[in-house]
Amino acid sequence: MHPRHGIHDPSAGTPSRRPGSVRRTLTVETRYPAGLRGTLAVHGRGRDLVTHADGTVTVAATGSLEIEVDGFHSRTVTAVRTTPAVPALAGLVGARLRGGFRTRLREVAPDLAGSQPILAALLDDVPIAVLVSGTILLHVARTAALAAGTAPAKPASPPTPTEVGLPPGAPSATELARGADQCAGWRHGATIMVEVSRTGRPPAPTGPPAPSLGSPDDPLAWHVGALDPLAPFSSRRHRRIDLTPTEAPAEAGTDAELTVDVLFRDSYQPEDEPQTIVHEYEVHGALDAHSTRFTRLAATPRVLPWLECPEAVPSAAWLVGQPAGDARATVRRDFVGPPTCTHLNDTLRHLADLPALASLLPPAGQISS
C-alpha cells in the first residue's frame, strides 16, 4: 500500500428506487482480448428506468456499444458498433482517444443526445474510461518489479517506458511531466509528479477491494450485465443517477425541487486478486424543478488514489446557480487546473442530462409521498 494513498471508504449496495423517480445506469468496460500489448476492446451499456408511483416501471431508453482501439500510444478507434445502430458514428473511426474524441463526436453526431441519450452518455465516458484502463498496466508493471526485486530507484536520467515495464509507445517521463497541474492529483509537488520525477512513471494506485453494488431485493437496480464479474486485466466504470421530485414545499412561494443522487466508480480486476477501486464519488444535490438551475450540490469522495485528490471536492459547488443543461460546457470551460479532479469533472458533465431525465418523470399528481 502506497504510504500516500487517498481515502478508502467505498460504498456498498444501491439505494432503493423511489416511486415517481427516474434512474440512469451506465457501465463502460475495457478489456485486452489479445493480451496487454494488444488491442483494447471497449464495451458500454446503459438504461433509463422510470419508476411509477405504484412501483411499476418503464424502460425509457437503452443502448450499448463496442469500440475497438488500436495502439497503446495513439489509442486510435478502429471500429464502432452500437445498438441501436447509428450510421453517423462510423465517423469516429480514426479518432484518437488521447485528444479530440469528444470534439469528433460532436461533429459526426451533433444531435445524438436527443435521439439516443444512452449512446451519447456512454460515448462521452469512453476517453477517460480508456485512460483509467492504463491502471492495469501500471499495476502489472509494479507487481512484476516487486516480485523481481527491481522496483526502480531514482534513475540517473529519465528512463524509457519499456525500462520501467510499460509497453512500447507509453508516455515518457518527459511527456508525463507536461501534465502537471491538470488536476489536484497531478499538481506540482503532489505524489504523482514526485513519483514521475523519481521513477519515470506515475505510481500504481492502491485502492480497496470493491464491495458489490448489488441490491438483492431489486433485480432492476442496474441494467443487465452491470454487475457481472470482471475478467482479469479489465476495468469497469459504473455510473448511477437518481432524479426524484421532493415533496411539496412546506412554505408558500417556495419553488419545487428535484433531488439528485449520483454514484460514480472506477474499478479494475487484477489477476488472482480482488477487484480494486481506483475512484469513487457520490454527488448529492438539488435543482429547481422549473428553471433546472442547481440550488445545492456537493461531492463526497469515497475512494481516491492519492492524498491530494480530495482537494478538488469543493469544486462541485461551482455549479450551484448554473443551469443543469449547461454542465458539460461549463465544466469544459471553467473546471480546470489543480482545484479540480478529472474524474469528478466527468461526473459533473453527466449532470447536463438532468433536464432530459426530468422530462421522463411521471406527472406530479401520480407521485405518492
Buried (B, 14 or more C-beta within 10 A) or exposed (E): EBEBBBBBEBBEBBBEBBBBBBBBBBBBBBBBEEEBEEBBBBBBBBBBBBBBBEEEEEEBBBBBBEBBBEBBBEBBBEBBEBBEEBEEBBBBBEBBBBEEBBEBBBEBBEEBBEEBBBBBBBBBBBBBBBBBBBBBBBBBBBBEBEEEEEEBEEEEEBBEBEEBBBBEBBBBBEEBBEBBBBBBBBBEEBBBBEBBBBBBBBBBBBBBEBEEBBBEEEEBBBBEEBBEEBEEBBBBBBBBBBBBBEEEEEEEEEEBBBBBBBBBBBBBBBEEEEBBBBBBBBBBBBBBBEEBBBBBBEBBBBBBBBBBBBBBBEBBBBBBEBBBBBBBEBBEEEBBBBBBBBBBBBBBBBBBBBBBBBEBBBEEEEBEE
